Amino acid sequence: DGGITQSPKYLFRKEGQNVTLSCEQNLNHDAMYWYRQDPGQGLRLIYYSQIVNDFQKGDIAEGYSVSREKKESFPLTVTSAQKNPTAFYLCASSISISGGIYNEQFFGPGTRLTVL
Amino acid sequence: KNQVEQSPQSLIILEGKNCTLQCNYTVSPFSNLRWYKQDTGRGPVSLTIMTFSENTKSNGRYTATLDADTKQSSLHITASQLSDSASYICVVSEGRGSTLGRLYFGRGTQLTVWP
């Protein structure tokens, strides 16, 4: 069963704690992405990776960190430096980083993070 | 500045009725435009994709149109069903020459279908 999985579905964190959100894909895609979604706003890009051991900051990378040690996995860590971390986090993957009609981004089911 | 604007922000219709959602964009250079459906608490799923040369694309009861000259797109839903209740997001991809293939997301139109 191919696709993108994210875990956990719901995550609660106390202020000052780091948490890591998991993203795994078995689509053999090279590129992976993390987005943040807030109510009434469009998706905003946090980090993206086009190949193993390489990743780049997106528009709102401050307070977040990522790693890409395996092609299938792209975990996101929300650090205590992120001032407003409560949001819905979406992971996506695509064949490659380049644009074009055939390079669709496929999204995971999301993780809802709530800071208590 | 590259932007994607959607209207209306929210819409309520009765089951069986038709509706049309709008998307205006300023993204340049333009590669393609996708409409995604996002159910509450889930990830977006692609409905249609159109390039510069296409002006209509259908997927079942969903029909998207694109006017690349005026930079406008619409998504028409025919004979709505309760399962159509979701957020519909317009996503525009930057054109050739962009290493990232950068996507620009609209804020979405929240559609509610009542029985």
Interface residues (C-beta under 8 A of the other chain):
Chain A: I4 G40 Q41 G42 L43 R44 L45 Y48 F88 L90 A92 S94 I97 S98 G99 G100 I101 N103 E104 Q105 F107 G108 P109 G110 R112
Chain B: V4 Q9 S31 N32 R34 G41 R42 G43 P44 V45 S46 I49 T51 I89 S93 E94 G95 R96 S98 T99 L100 G101 R102 L103 Y104 F105 G106 R107 G108
